[in-house]
Amino acid sequence: MSSPRADGPSKLTSLADACRLIPDGASVTFGGVLLNRAPAAFVRELARQRRRGLRLVKPSPAYDLDLLSAAGCLAEAAIGITTFEARFGQSRHFRRQVERGTLKVREHS
């Protein structure tokens, strides 16, 4: 998607191409706190591309952790608190994967 410019090639890429740079089994982290400012489109694209064996490292995930758990993308999560905050409760898909033993969790609080 890059095209030549007067000052060199463009560094812009599509969301799909950016997600293709993340191999299965990679460690990933995202910005945002709980339900605020997470890169939702990026996380959805990782799930759409069916990445597997990812290791999420994040102090306070919510939507990103739950979506990647539901999609079967995660093998491990090193996290602090995870919640959808008082109004929405816990991350259901995350909890289900942990209870089934399909997601290893290292909690850092």
N, CA, C and O atoms as a Tinker XYZ file with bonds, in Angstrom:
   436  protein
     1  N      0.806000   -1.185000    0.000000    73     2
     2  CA     0.000000    0.000000    0.000000    64     1     3
     3  C      0.852000    1.252000    0.000000    63     2     4     5
     4  O      0.329000    2.356000   -0.153000    81     3
     5  N      2.148000    1.101000    0.168000    73     3     6
     6  CA     2.995000    2.291000    0.180000    64     5     7
     7  C      3.262000    2.753000   -1.247000    63     6     8     9
     8  O      3.367000    1.950000   -2.175000    81     7
     9  N      3.367000    4.040000   -1.390000    73     7    10
    10  CA     3.643000    4.607000   -2.704000    64     9    11
    11  C      4.805000    5.588000   -2.565000    63    10    12    13
    12  O      4.949000    6.224000   -1.521000    81    11
    13  N      5.639000    5.721000   -3.605000    73    11    14
    14  CA     6.772000    6.640000   -3.529000    64    13    15
    15  C      6.306000    8.074000   -3.343000    63    14    16    17
    16  O      5.315000    8.508000   -3.931000    81    15
    17  N      7.037000    8.792000   -2.517000    73    15    18
    18  CA     6.787000   10.218000   -2.309000    64    17    19
    19  C      8.102000   10.949000   -2.519000    63    18    20    21
    20  O      9.157000   10.323000   -2.624000    81    19
    21  N      8.039000   12.242000   -2.579000    73    19    22
    22  CA     9.253000   13.042000   -2.787000    64    21    23
    23  C     10.260000   12.811000   -1.664000    63    22    24    25
    24  O     11.466000   12.837000   -1.908000    81    23
    25  N      9.787000   12.585000   -0.434000    73    23    26
    26  CA    10.693000   12.395000    0.702000    64    25    27
    27  C     10.872000   10.919000    1.060000    63    26    28    29
    28  O     11.325000   10.615000    2.164000    81    27
    29  N     10.531000    9.999000    0.165000    73    27    30
    30  CA    10.723000    8.567000    0.399000    64    29    31
    31  C      9.405000    7.825000    0.362000    63    30    32    33
    32  O      8.349000    8.426000    0.165000    81    31
    33  N      9.467000    6.501000    0.554000    73    31    34
    34  CA     8.243000    5.698000    0.499000    64    33    35
    35  C      7.329000    6.006000    1.690000    63    34    36    37
    36  O      7.795000    6.375000    2.768000    81    35
    37  N      6.044000    5.849000    1.478000    73    35    38
    38  CA     5.066000    6.080000    2.534000    64    37    39
    39  C      5.210000    5.004000    3.612000    63    38    40    41
    40  O      5.506000    3.847000    3.313000    81    39
    41  N      5.001000    5.391000    4.839000    73    39    42
    42  CA     5.036000    4.437000    5.953000    64    41    43
    43  C      3.634000    4.034000    6.380000    63    42    44    45
    44  O      3.460000    3.312000    7.361000    81    43
    45  N      2.635000    4.503000    5.640000    73    43    46
    46  CA     1.253000    4.144000    5.944000    64    45    47
    47  C      0.959000    2.746000    5.427000    63    46    48    49
    48  O      1.486000    2.326000    4.397000    81    47
    49  N      0.110000    2.031000    6.157000    73    47    50
    50  CA    -0.295000    0.703000    5.751000    64    49    51
    51  C     -1.744000    0.487000    6.160000    63    50    52    53
    52  O     -2.273000    1.239000    6.979000    81    51
    53  N     -2.370000   -0.496000    5.621000    73    51    54
    54  CA    -3.754000   -0.790000    6.003000    64    53    55
    55  C     -3.768000   -1.507000    7.353000    63    54    56    57
    56  O     -2.757000   -2.054000    7.793000    81    55
    57  N     -4.916000   -1.493000    7.987000    73    55    58
    58  CA    -5.086000   -2.184000    9.259000    64    57    59
    59  C     -4.844000   -3.679000    9.085000    63    58    60    61
    60  O     -4.187000   -4.307000    9.916000    81    59
    61  N     -5.367000   -4.240000    8.020000    73    59    62
    62  CA    -5.185000   -5.676000    7.757000    64    61    63
    63  C     -3.717000   -6.012000    7.574000    63    62    64    65
    64  O     -3.245000   -7.018000    8.105000    81    63
    65  N     -2.979000   -5.182000    6.826000    73    63    66
    66  CA    -1.551000   -5.432000    6.629000    64    65    67
    67  C     -0.775000   -5.287000    7.935000    63    66    68    69
    68  O      0.161000   -6.046000    8.186000    81    67
    69  N     -1.153000   -4.327000    8.761000    73    67    70
    70  CA    -0.479000   -4.150000   10.055000    64    69    71
    71  C     -0.682000   -5.380000   10.936000    63    70    72    73
    72  O      0.254000   -5.829000   11.598000    81    71
    73  N     -1.888000   -5.924000   10.950000    73    71    74
    74  CA    -2.162000   -7.122000   11.759000    64    73    75
    75  C     -1.438000   -8.346000   11.227000    63    74    76    77
    76  O     -1.081000   -9.239000   11.995000    81    75
    77  N     -1.216000   -8.396000    9.913000    73    75    78
    78  CA    -0.472000   -9.525000    9.337000    64    77    79
    79  C      0.982000   -9.546000    9.796000    63    78    80    81
    80  O      1.646000  -10.577000    9.690000    81    79
    81  N      1.480000   -8.434000   10.299000    73    79    82
    82  CA     2.857000   -8.375000   10.808000    64    81    83
    83  C      3.007000   -9.080000   12.153000    63    82    84    85
    84  O      4.127000   -9.347000   12.588000    81    83
    85  N      1.900000   -9.381000   12.810000    73    83    86
    86  CA     1.931000  -10.048000   14.115000    64    85    87
    87  C      1.774000  -11.549000   13.892000    63    86    88    89
    88  O      0.705000  -12.007000   13.487000    81    87
    89  N      2.822000  -12.309000   14.150000    73    87    90
    90  CA     2.736000  -13.757000   13.915000    64    89    91
    91  C      2.007000  -14.473000   15.047000    63    90    92    93
    92  O      1.917000  -13.954000   16.160000    81    91
    93  N      1.496000  -15.643000   14.768000    73    91    94
    94  CA     0.942000  -16.491000   15.824000    64    93    95
    95  C      2.011000  -16.683000   16.886000    63    94    96    97
    96  O      3.190000  -16.832000   16.565000    81    95
    97  N      1.603000  -16.679000   18.152000    73    95    98
    98  CA     2.525000  -16.883000   19.261000    64    97    99
    99  C      3.207000  -15.628000   19.754000    63    98   100   101
   100  O      4.009000  -15.701000   20.685000    81    99
   101  N      2.924000  -14.482000   19.169000    73    99   102
   102  CA     3.585000  -13.232000   19.556000    64   101   103
   103  C      3.050000  -12.709000   20.885000    63   102   104   105
   104  O      1.913000  -12.989000   21.265000    81   103
   105  N      3.882000  -11.949000   21.581000    73   103   106
   106  CA     3.441000  -11.188000   22.744000    64   105   107
   107  C      2.953000   -9.838000   22.251000    63   106   108   109
   108  O      3.621000   -9.180000   21.453000    81   107
   109  N      1.779000   -9.424000   22.731000    73   107   110
   110  CA     1.197000   -8.154000   22.305000    64   109   111
   111  C      0.734000   -7.360000   23.514000    63   110   112   113
   112  O      0.432000   -7.920000   24.567000    81   111
   113  N      0.683000   -6.062000   23.346000    73   111   114
   114  CA     0.078000   -5.183000   24.338000    64   113   115
   115  C     -0.595000   -4.054000   23.587000    63   114   116   117
   116  O     -0.196000   -3.720000   22.472000    81   115
   117  N     -1.601000   -3.472000   24.187000    73   115   118
   118  CA    -2.364000   -2.409000   23.551000    64   117   119
   119  C     -2.526000   -1.253000   24.524000    63   118   120   121
   120  O     -2.424000   -1.428000   25.738000    81   119
   121  N     -2.776000   -0.091000   23.988000    73   119   122
   122  CA    -3.101000    1.062000   24.807000    64   121   123
   123  C     -4.523000    0.946000   25.330000    63   122   124   125
   124  O     -5.236000   -0.016000   25.047000    81   123
   125  N     -4.906000    1.933000   26.085000    73   123   126
   126  CA    -6.249000    1.974000   26.638000    64   125   127
   127  C     -6.320000    1.364000   28.019000    63   126   128   129
   128  O     -5.468000    0.565000   28.409000    81   127
   129  N     -7.353000    1.754000   28.758000    73   127   130
   130  CA    -7.574000    1.275000   30.122000    64   129   131
   131  C     -9.025000    0.830000   30.238000    63   130   132   133
   132  O     -9.946000    1.608000   29.989000    81   131
   133  N     -9.219000   -0.419000   30.617000    73   131   134
   134  CA   -10.545000   -1.015000   30.741000    64   133   135
   135  C    -11.346000   -0.756000   29.465000    63   134   136   137
   136  O    -10.989000   -1.285000   28.413000    81   135
   137  N    -12.406000    0.032000   29.522000    73   135   138
   138  CA   -13.235000    0.264000   28.338000    64   137   139
   139  C    -12.865000    1.539000   27.583000    63   138   140   141
   140  O    -13.552000    1.911000   26.632000    81   139
   141  N    -11.815000    2.197000   27.983000    73   139   142
   142  CA   -11.473000    3.482000   27.395000    64   141   143
   143  C    -10.248000    3.406000   26.492000    63   142   144   145
   144  O     -9.185000    2.946000   26.910000    81   143
   145  N    -10.404000    3.856000   25.262000    73   143   146
   146  CA    -9.333000    4.092000   24.310000    64   145   147
   147  C     -8.566000    2.850000   23.845000    63   146   148   149
   148  O     -7.424000    2.966000   23.400000    81   147
   149  N     -9.164000    1.689000   23.939000    73   147   150
   150  CA    -8.523000    0.487000   23.391000    64   149   151
   151  C     -8.594000    0.550000   21.861000    63   150   152   153
   152  O     -9.561000    1.083000   21.317000    81   151
   153  N     -7.598000    0.020000   21.164000    73   151   154
   154  CA    -7.626000    0.016000   19.693000    64   153   155
   155  C     -8.558000   -1.083000   19.172000    63   154   156   157
   156  O     -8.106000   -2.115000   18.678000    81   155
   157  N     -9.850000   -0.841000   19.293000    73   155   158
   158  CA   -10.863000   -1.862000   19.023000    64   157   159
   159  C    -10.804000   -2.418000   17.600000    63   158   160   161
   160  O    -10.940000   -3.625000   17.405000    81   159
   161  N    -10.606000   -1.566000   16.621000    73   159   162
   162  CA   -10.561000   -2.040000   15.231000    64   161   163
   163  C     -9.364000   -2.965000   15.022000    63   162   164   165
   164  O     -9.470000   -3.957000   14.300000    81   163
   165  N     -8.244000   -2.655000   15.637000    73   163   166
   166  CA    -7.051000   -3.487000   15.516000    64   165   167
   167  C     -7.290000   -4.854000   16.155000    63   166   168   169
   168  O     -6.932000   -5.883000   15.582000    81   167
   169  N     -7.891000   -4.860000   17.336000    73   167   170
   170  CA    -8.178000   -6.110000   18.043000    64   169   171
   171  C     -9.168000   -6.957000   17.243000    63   170   172   173
   172  O     -8.990000   -8.170000   17.130000    81   171
   173  N    -10.207000   -6.333000   16.688000    73   171   174
   174  CA   -11.165000   -7.074000   15.871000    64   173   175
   175  C    -10.494000   -7.670000   14.637000    63   174   176   177
   176  O    -10.821000   -8.784000   14.227000    81   175
   177  N     -9.558000   -6.932000   14.047000    73   175   178
   178  CA    -8.862000   -7.454000   12.864000    64   177   179
   179  C     -7.976000   -8.642000   13.230000    63   178   180   181
   180  O     -7.896000   -9.599000   12.459000    81   179
   181  N     -7.314000   -8.609000   14.377000    73   179   182
   182  CA    -6.530000   -9.768000   14.823000    64   181   183
   183  C     -7.437000  -10.992000   14.961000    63   182   184   185
   184  O     -7.080000  -12.094000   14.545000    81   183
   185  N     -8.604000  -10.783000   15.546000    73   183   186
   186  CA    -9.557000  -11.888000   15.700000    64   185   187
   187  C    -10.050000  -12.368000   14.336000    63   186   188   189
   188  O    -10.164000  -13.572000   14.106000    81   187
   189  N    -10.343000  -11.435000   13.432000    73   187   190
   190  CA   -10.821000  -11.804000   12.097000    64   189   191
   191  C     -9.777000  -12.626000   11.347000    63   190   192   193
   192  O    -10.118000  -13.553000   10.613000    81   191
   193  N     -8.499000  -12.280000   11.536000    73   191   194
   194  CA    -7.419000  -13.016000   10.881000    64   193   195
   195  C     -7.087000  -14.329000   11.607000    63   194   196   197
   196  O     -6.203000  -15.071000   11.180000    81   195
   197  N     -7.778000  -14.599000   12.669000    73   195   198
   198  CA    -7.616000  -15.843000   13.433000    64   197   199
   199  C     -6.190000  -16.070000   13.918000    63   198   200   201
   200  O     -5.642000  -17.162000   13.773000    81   199
   201  N     -5.600000  -15.036000   14.491000    73   199   202
   202  CA    -4.292000  -15.203000   15.117000    64   201   203
   203  C     -4.440000  -16.196000   16.264000    63   202   204   205
   204  O     -5.485000  -16.232000   16.914000    81   203
   205  N     -3.428000  -16.989000   16.521000    73   203   206
   206  CA    -3.485000  -18.010000   17.566000    64   205   207
   207  C     -2.243000  -17.956000   18.444000    63   206   208   209
   208  O     -1.168000  -17.539000   18.012000    81   207
   209  N     -2.421000  -18.391000   19.689000    73   207   210
   210  CA    -1.304000  -18.512000   20.611000    64   209   211
   211  C     -0.728000  -17.189000   21.090000    63   210   212   213
   212  O      0.415000  -17.147000   21.547000    81   211
   213  N     -1.493000  -16.112000   20.994000    73   211   214
   214  CA    -0.979000  -14.811000   21.412000    64   213   215
   215  C     -0.862000  -14.727000   22.926000    63   214   216   217
   216  O     -1.586000  -15.401000   23.658000    81   215
   217  N      0.054000  -13.895000   23.378000    73   215   218
   218  CA     0.236000  -13.632000   24.803000    64   217   219
   219  C     -0.027000  -12.146000   25.001000    63   218   220   221
   220  O      0.740000  -11.308000   24.527000    81   219
   221  N     -1.116000  -11.816000   25.703000    73   219   222
   222  CA    -1.472000  -10.424000   25.973000    64   221   223
   223  C     -0.873000   -9.989000   27.290000    63   222   224   225
   224  O     -1.046000  -10.662000   28.306000    81   223
   225  N     -0.168000   -8.866000   27.284000    73   223   226
   226  CA     0.408000   -8.278000   28.495000    64   225   227
   227  C     -0.201000   -6.891000   28.628000    63   226   228   229
   228  O      0.039000   -6.020000   27.792000    81   227
   229  N     -0.997000   -6.683000   29.690000    73   227   230
   230  CA    -1.661000   -5.386000   29.858000    64   229   231
   231  C     -2.153000   -5.259000   31.295000    63   230   232   233
   232  O     -2.740000   -6.200000   31.830000    81   231
   233  N     -1.921000   -4.107000   31.928000    73   231   234
   234  CA    -2.349000   -3.942000   33.322000    64   233   235
   235  C     -3.863000   -3.976000   33.522000    63   234   236   237
   236  O     -4.340000   -4.533000   34.510000    81   235
   237  N     -4.617000   -3.389000   32.604000    73   235   238
   238  CA    -6.060000   -3.314000   32.815000    64   237   239
   239  C     -6.830000   -3.457000   31.506000    63   238   240   241
   240  O     -7.361000   -2.478000   30.981000    81   239
   241  N     -6.888000   -4.685000   30.981000    73   239   242
   242  CA    -7.639000   -4.926000   29.749000    64   241   243
   243  C     -9.124000   -5.109000   30.039000    63   242   244   245
   244  O     -9.522000   -5.295000   31.189000    81   243
   245  N     -9.920000   -5.057000   29.016000    73   243   246
   246  CA   -11.354000   -5.354000   29.142000    64   245   247
   247  C    -11.842000   -5.896000   27.803000    63   246   248   249
   248  O    -11.758000   -7.098000   27.551000    81   247
   249  N    -12.352000   -5.017000   26.945000    73   247   250
   250  CA   -12.899000   -5.427000   25.646000    64   249   251
   251  C    -11.879000   -6.206000   24.833000    63   250   252   253
   252  O    -12.208000   -7.246000   24.261000    81   251
   253  N    -10.640000   -5.715000   24.774000    73   251   254
   254  CA    -9.605000   -6.373000   23.979000    64   253   255
   255  C     -9.353000   -7.792000   24.472000    63   254   256   257
   256  O     -9.279000   -8.721000   23.667000    81   255
   257  N     -9.224000   -7.968000   25.761000    73   255   258
   258  CA    -9.001000   -9.289000   26.354000    64   257   259
   259  C    -10.194000  -10.215000   26.110000    63   258   260   261
   260  O    -10.020000  -11.380000   25.752000    81   259
   261  N    -11.392000   -9.695000   26.305000    73   259   262
   262  CA   -12.580000  -10.528000   26.146000    64   261   263
   263  C    -12.788000  -10.951000   24.696000    63   262   264   265
   264  O    -13.121000  -12.106000   24.430000    81   263
   265  N    -12.595000  -10.028000   23.757000    73   263   266
   266  CA   -12.772000  -10.360000   22.342000    64   265   267
   267  C    -11.733000  -11.378000   21.880000    63   266   268   269
   268  O    -12.073000  -12.343000   21.196000    81   267
   269  N    -10.472000  -11.171000   22.248000    73   267   270
   270  CA    -9.427000  -12.118000   21.840000    64   269   271
   271  C     -9.648000  -13.481000   22.501000    63   270   272   273
   272  O     -9.331000  -14.514000   21.910000    81   271
   273  N    -10.187000  -13.490000   23.717000    73   271   274
   274  CA   -10.523000  -14.757000   24.381000    64   273   275
   275  C    -11.651000  -15.468000   23.642000    63   274   276   277
   276  O    -11.570000  -16.668000   23.381000    81   275
   277  N    -12.694000  -14.728000   23.309000    73   275   278
   278  CA   -13.840000  -15.311000   22.612000    64   277   279
   279  C    -13.443000  -15.889000   21.256000    63   278   280   281
   280  O    -13.981000  -16.909000   20.825000    81   279
   281  N    -12.497000  -15.228000   20.590000    73   279   282
   282  CA   -12.070000  -15.666000   19.261000    64   281   283
   283  C    -11.025000  -16.786000   19.317000    63   282   284   285
   284  O    -10.620000  -17.300000   18.274000    81   283
   285  N    -10.590000  -17.166000   20.510000    73   283   286
   286  CA    -9.593000  -18.230000   20.647000    64   285   287
   287  C     -8.191000  -17.810000   20.239000    63   286   288   289
   288  O     -7.368000  -18.650000   19.876000    81   287
   289  N     -7.920000  -16.526000   20.298000    73   287   290
   290  CA    -6.617000  -16.006000   19.869000    64   289   291
   291  C     -5.541000  -16.116000   20.943000    63   290   292   293
   292  O     -4.353000  -16.159000   20.621000    81   291
   293  N     -5.933000  -16.162000   22.206000    73   291   294
   294  CA    -4.966000  -16.076000   23.297000    64   293   295
   295  C     -4.575000  -17.440000   23.865000    63   294   296   297
   296  O     -5.407000  -18.337000   24.006000    81   295
   297  N     -3.295000  -17.571000   24.183000    73   295   298
   298  CA    -2.796000  -18.731000   24.913000    64   297   299
   299  C     -2.498000  -18.337000   26.360000    63   298   300   301
   300  O     -2.567000  -19.160000   27.272000    81   299
   301  N     -2.163000  -17.055000   26.545000    73   299   302
   302  CA    -1.759000  -16.577000   27.871000    64   301   303
   303  C     -2.086000  -15.101000   28.005000    63   302   304   305
   304  O     -2.062000  -14.351000   27.029000    81   303
   305  N     -2.395000  -14.694000   29.243000    73   303   306
   306  CA    -2.633000  -13.287000   29.536000    64   305   307
   307  C     -1.911000  -12.939000   30.827000    63   306   308   309
   308  O     -2.129000  -13.580000   31.855000    81   307
   309  N     -1.064000  -11.938000   30.781000    73   307   310
   310  CA    -0.391000  -11.403000   31.967000    64   309   311
   311  C     -1.054000  -10.055000   32.232000    63   310   312   313
   312  O     -0.773000   -9.065000   31.556000    81   311
   313  N     -1.938000  -10.033000   33.226000    73   311   314
   314  CA    -2.810000   -8.878000   33.417000    64   313   315
   315  C     -2.907000   -8.471000   34.874000    63   314   316   317
   316  O     -2.512000   -9.219000   35.769000    81   315
   317  N     -3.433000   -7.289000   35.103000    73   315   318
   318  CA    -3.792000   -6.834000   36.438000    64   317   319
   319  C     -5.287000   -7.055000   36.590000    63   318   320   321
   320  O     -5.752000   -8.195000   36.588000    81   319
   321  N     -6.027000   -5.990000   36.718000    73   319   322
   322  CA    -7.489000   -6.072000   36.830000    64   321   323
   323  C     -8.115000   -6.184000   35.445000    63   322   324   325
   324  O     -7.638000   -5.575000   34.487000    81   323
   325  N     -9.166000   -6.952000   35.350000    73   323   326
   326  CA    -9.955000   -6.971000   34.123000    64   325   327
   327  C    -11.424000   -6.905000   34.489000    63   326   328   329
   328  O    -11.920000   -7.716000   35.271000    81   327
   329  N    -12.106000   -5.942000   33.923000    73   327   330
   330  CA   -13.528000   -5.757000   34.186000    64   329   331
   331  C    -14.116000   -4.835000   33.132000    63   330   332   333
   332  O    -13.415000   -4.018000   32.534000    81   331
   333  N    -15.399000   -4.981000   32.920000    73   331   334
   334  CA   -16.116000   -4.049000   32.055000    64   333   335
   335  C    -16.695000   -2.922000   32.896000    63   334   336   337
   336  O    -17.639000   -2.247000   32.486000    81   335
   337  N    -16.122000   -2.728000   34.066000    73   335   338
   338  CA   -16.513000   -1.700000   35.014000    64   337   339
   339  C    -17.868000   -2.047000   35.625000    63   338   340   341
   340  O    -18.500000   -3.022000   35.219000    81   339
   341  N    -18.306000   -1.270000   36.578000    73   339   342
   342  CA   -19.482000   -1.605000   37.392000    64   341   343
   343  C    -20.741000   -1.854000   36.573000    63   342   344   345
   344  O    -21.536000   -2.733000   36.907000    81   343
   345  N    -20.923000   -1.102000   35.528000    73   343   346
   346  CA   -22.162000   -1.205000   34.757000    64   345   347
   347  C    -22.295000   -2.533000   34.002000    63   346   348   349
   348  O    -23.406000   -3.042000   33.851000    81   347
   349  N    -21.188000   -3.095000   33.532000    73   347   350
   350  CA   -21.252000   -4.264000   32.661000    64   349   351
   351  C    -20.670000   -5.537000   33.269000    63   350   352   353
   352  O    -20.847000   -6.611000   32.692000    81   351
   353  N    -19.995000   -5.464000   34.390000    73   351   354
   354  CA   -19.502000   -6.654000   35.072000    64   353   355
   355  C    -18.203000   -7.216000   34.513000    63   354   356   357
   356  O    -17.402000   -6.491000   33.921000    81   355
   357  N    -18.007000   -8.504000   34.705000    73   355   358
   358  CA   -16.765000   -9.169000   34.328000    64   357   359
   359  C    -16.704000   -9.525000   32.851000    63   358   360   361
   360  O    -17.707000   -9.499000   32.138000    81   359
   361  N    -15.509000   -9.854000   32.422000    73   359   362
   362  CA   -15.259000  -10.298000   31.047000    64   361   363
   363  C    -15.657000  -11.769000   30.936000    63   362   364   365
   364  O    -14.890000  -12.647000   31.331000    81   363
   365  N    -16.818000  -12.037000   30.415000    73   363   366
   366  CA   -17.389000  -13.394000   30.422000    64   365   367
   367  C    -16.590000  -14.398000   29.587000    63   366   368   369
   368  O    -16.340000  -15.517000   30.033000    81   367
   369  N    -16.193000  -14.004000   28.392000    73   367   370
   370  CA   -15.463000  -14.944000   27.527000    64   369   371
   371  C    -14.090000  -15.259000   28.111000    63   370   372   373
   372  O    -13.633000  -16.401000   28.065000    81   371
   373  N    -13.444000  -14.246000   28.656000    73   371   374
   374  CA   -12.156000  -14.445000   29.324000    64   373   375
   375  C    -12.315000  -15.448000   30.463000    63   374   376   377
   376  O    -11.558000  -16.413000   30.560000    81   375
   377  N    -13.298000  -15.212000   31.318000    73   375   378
   378  CA   -13.520000  -16.104000   32.460000    64   377   379
   379  C    -13.786000  -17.540000   31.997000    63   378   380   381
   380  O    -13.258000  -18.489000   32.575000    81   379
   381  N    -14.598000  -17.691000   30.966000    73   379   382
   382  CA   -14.932000  -19.026000   30.452000    64   381   383
   383  C    -13.670000  -19.760000   29.983000    63   382   384   385
   384  O    -13.499000  -20.943000   30.276000    81   383
   385  N    -12.794000  -19.069000   29.263000    73   383   386
   386  CA   -11.562000  -19.702000   28.767000    64   385   387
   387  C    -10.651000  -20.109000   29.921000    63   386   388   389
   388  O    -10.032000  -21.172000   29.886000    81   387
   389  N    -10.571000  -19.263000   30.940000    73   387   390
   390  CA    -9.741000  -19.592000   32.107000    64   389   391
   391  C    -10.310000  -20.809000   32.826000    63   390   392   393
   392  O     -9.566000  -21.723000   33.184000    81   391
   393  N    -11.617000  -20.828000   33.038000    73   391   394
   394  CA   -12.249000  -21.951000   33.735000    64   393   395
   395  C    -12.101000  -23.259000   32.962000    63   394   396   397
   396  O    -11.990000  -24.325000   33.568000    81   395
   397  N    -12.099000  -23.188000   31.640000    73   395   398
   398  CA   -11.913000  -24.383000   30.805000    64   397   399
   399  C    -10.463000  -24.838000   30.752000    63   398   400   401
   400  O    -10.175000  -25.956000   30.325000    81   399
   401  N     -9.559000  -23.985000   31.180000    73   399   402
   402  CA    -8.140000  -24.321000   31.143000    64   401   403
   403  C     -7.492000  -24.079000   29.789000    63   402   404   405
   404  O     -6.382000  -24.554000   29.546000    81   403
   405  N     -8.163000  -23.347000   28.901000    73   403   406
   406  CA    -7.601000  -23.077000   27.579000    64   405   407
   407  C     -6.820000  -21.765000   27.526000    63   406   408   409
   408  O     -6.217000  -21.441000   26.503000    81   407
   409  N     -6.830000  -21.010000   28.626000    73   407   410
   410  CA    -6.115000  -19.735000   28.695000    64   409   411
   411  C     -5.366000  -19.664000   30.014000    63   410   412   413
   412  O     -5.970000  -19.720000   31.085000    81   411
   413  N     -4.059000  -19.540000   29.931000    73   411   414
   414  CA    -3.221000  -19.415000   31.122000    64   413   415
   415  C     -3.177000  -17.941000   31.527000    63   414   416   417
   416  O     -3.023000  -17.060000   30.681000    81   415
   417  N     -3.313000  -17.687000   32.826000    73   415   418
   418  CA    -3.313000  -16.310000   33.317000    64   417   419
   419  C     -2.235000  -16.118000   34.362000    63   418   420   421
   420  O     -2.080000  -16.922000   35.282000    81   419
   421  N     -1.495000  -15.039000   34.199000    73   419   422
   422  CA    -0.555000  -14.586000   35.231000    64   421   423
   423  C     -1.063000  -13.242000   35.693000    63   422   424   425
   424  O     -1.028000  -12.267000   34.942000    81   423
   425  N     -1.536000  -13.184000   36.927000    73   423   426
   426  CA    -2.122000  -11.963000   37.442000    64   425   427
   427  C     -1.070000  -11.121000   38.156000    63   426   428   429
   428  O     -0.295000  -11.623000   38.970000    81   427
   429  N     -1.060000   -9.849000   37.837000    73   427   430
   430  CA    -0.138000   -8.892000   38.462000    64   429   431
   431  C     -0.969000   -7.778000   39.054000    63   430   432   433
   432  O     -1.493000   -6.932000   38.329000    81   431
   433  N     -1.092000   -7.775000   40.367000    73   431   434
   434  CA    -1.885000   -6.702000   40.984000    64   433   435
   435  C     -1.084000   -5.986000   42.055000    63   434   436
   436  O     -1.586000   -5.054000   42.683000    81   435
